[in-house]
Each structure stands twice: as structure tokens, then as C-alpha cells.
Amino acid sequence: MSDEPQIEIPPSFIALYLAPGRQKPGLPRDDLTARYELCEDMAQMLTDTARQMEFSLGITESDVLERCLQGLRMEPVVVSEAESVWVVRRLAELLDWPAPDTAAL
């Protein structure tokens, strides 16, 4: 079996771990992969919840994403603040919703 990484981590996620002026993430590859898998899994798992929220609460896609972000930031915190924004942006992408305004997050 090859030692090559099996999972391709998107540049948008790697950027969360790049210090200004650096090209290499501040986490070892295995840790970065584990964080990415956690965040991707969270975004995937939230798709049904987000659709149900939109329908049952009669709120906008933007409001659903904001509520998901708030939920990700509640104790116990599982993802960092930057990761929570990434998860919500990925969730919007999975649902084919407009990307949330990053400045508002």
C-alpha cells in the first residue's frame, strides 16, 4: 500500500491552517486530514437538518445557515471558529444554496 495520502483536502480547508506568508499548514498531514474529515462529515450530516429547518420553520436559507453556525459554536465546541465557517460554507455548497457572506459569519 502506498504512503501517499488517500484523501484530497480542498485548498479552502488547508487555508484555515496557513499562517500569513506561509505555504505549509501548521498541522501535521494526519491531523489536518482528521480535522477535514470531521468538518466534511458535519457538513454532510447537517444537510437534512438544514432542509427540515427551512421547511418546518419557514425561514430563509441564510437564516438556516446562521442557525447552523450558532449551533456549531455552542458548548461543547467541536470545531474551531474558522472551521465552523468552513462547515457552513460547505453546507451551502452541498445544498446548492448561495454562499453565506463570510463577513457576516
C-alpha distance (Angstrom), angle and dihedral (degrees) to the residues before:
residue distance angle dihedral
M1 . . .
S2 3.78 . .
D3 3.79 123.6 .
E4 3.79 88.9 -139.5
P5 3.82 115.0 118.4
Q6 3.79 112.5 -95.6
I7 3.79 96.5 -157.9
E8 3.77 122.9 66.0
I9 3.78 109.0 -143.3
P10 3.80 112.8 -151.9
P11 3.80 117.3 -118.0
S12 3.82 89.8 -120.9
F13 3.80 89.5 64.3
I14 3.80 95.6 41.8
A15 3.82 88.0 53.4
L16 3.81 88.8 65.5
Y17 3.79 88.3 68.6
L18 3.80 100.8 41.1
A19 3.78 116.1 106.8
P20 3.82 113.8 -141.6
G21 3.78 110.0 -77.9
R22 3.80 93.5 11.9
Q23 3.79 128.4 113.9
K24 3.79 98.8 -166.8
P25 3.83 121.8 71.6
G26 3.79 118.0 -113.5
L27 3.82 91.6 -125.5
P28 3.80 128.7 74.1
R29 3.83 113.0 -104.6
D30 3.83 93.8 -107.5
D31 3.81 92.2 51.6
L32 3.79 92.3 45.5
T33 3.80 90.2 50.1
A34 3.80 91.5 49.7
R35 3.83 92.1 49.9
Y36 3.81 90.9 47.6
E37 3.81 92.9 49.5
L38 3.82 90.6 49.9
C39 3.81 92.6 50.2
E40 3.80 94.4 44.0
D41 3.81 90.6 49.0
M42 3.81 90.6 50.2
A43 3.80 91.9 51.7
Q44 3.81 91.0 48.1
M45 3.81 92.2 48.2
L46 3.81 92.6 49.0
T47 3.81 94.8 57.2
D48 3.81 95.9 85.8
T49 3.79 92.3 41.3
A50 3.80 91.3 51.1
R51 3.80 92.9 49.8
Q52 3.80 90.7 48.7
M53 3.80 91.7 48.8
E54 3.79 91.7 51.8
F55 3.80 92.3 49.8
S56 3.81 101.6 37.8
L57 3.81 97.6 40.5
G58 3.79 95.8 36.2
I59 3.80 92.4 -133.7
T60 3.78 131.1 142.8
E61 3.79 124.5 -93.9
S62 3.80 88.4 -111.4
D63 3.81 91.2 54.5
V64 3.81 90.8 48.8
L65 3.80 90.8 52.8
E66 3.81 91.5 47.7
R67 3.81 91.0 51.8
C68 3.79 91.0 48.5
L69 3.79 89.3 51.6
Q70 3.80 91.1 50.6
G71 3.80 89.7 50.1
L72 3.79 92.0 51.5
R73 3.80 89.7 53.9
M74 3.81 96.4 51.4
E75 3.78 122.0 106.2
P76 2.91 126.7 -59.3
V77 3.79 87.5 47.9
V78 3.80 111.8 -151.8
V79 3.80 99.5 173.9
S80 3.78 131.8 38.7
E81 3.79 121.3 -107.9
A82 3.81 91.2 -102.4
E83 3.81 91.0 47.6
S84 3.81 91.0 50.4
V85 3.80 90.1 56.6
W86 3.81 89.7 48.4
V87 3.83 91.1 50.3
V88 3.81 91.5 51.8
R89 3.80 92.4 47.1
R90 3.81 89.4 49.0
L91 3.81 90.2 47.6
A92 3.81 90.0 54.3
E93 3.79 89.2 49.8
L94 3.82 92.3 50.5
L95 3.81 91.2 49.8
D96 3.80 92.3 44.7
W97 3.81 89.2 -121.8
P98 3.79 124.2 143.7
A99 3.79 111.8 -82.8
P100 3.77 111.5 -101.9
D101 3.78 118.7 -111.2
T102 3.80 102.5 -95.2
A103 3.80 91.5 -151.5
A104 3.81 89.8 58.2
L105 3.79 91.3 52.4
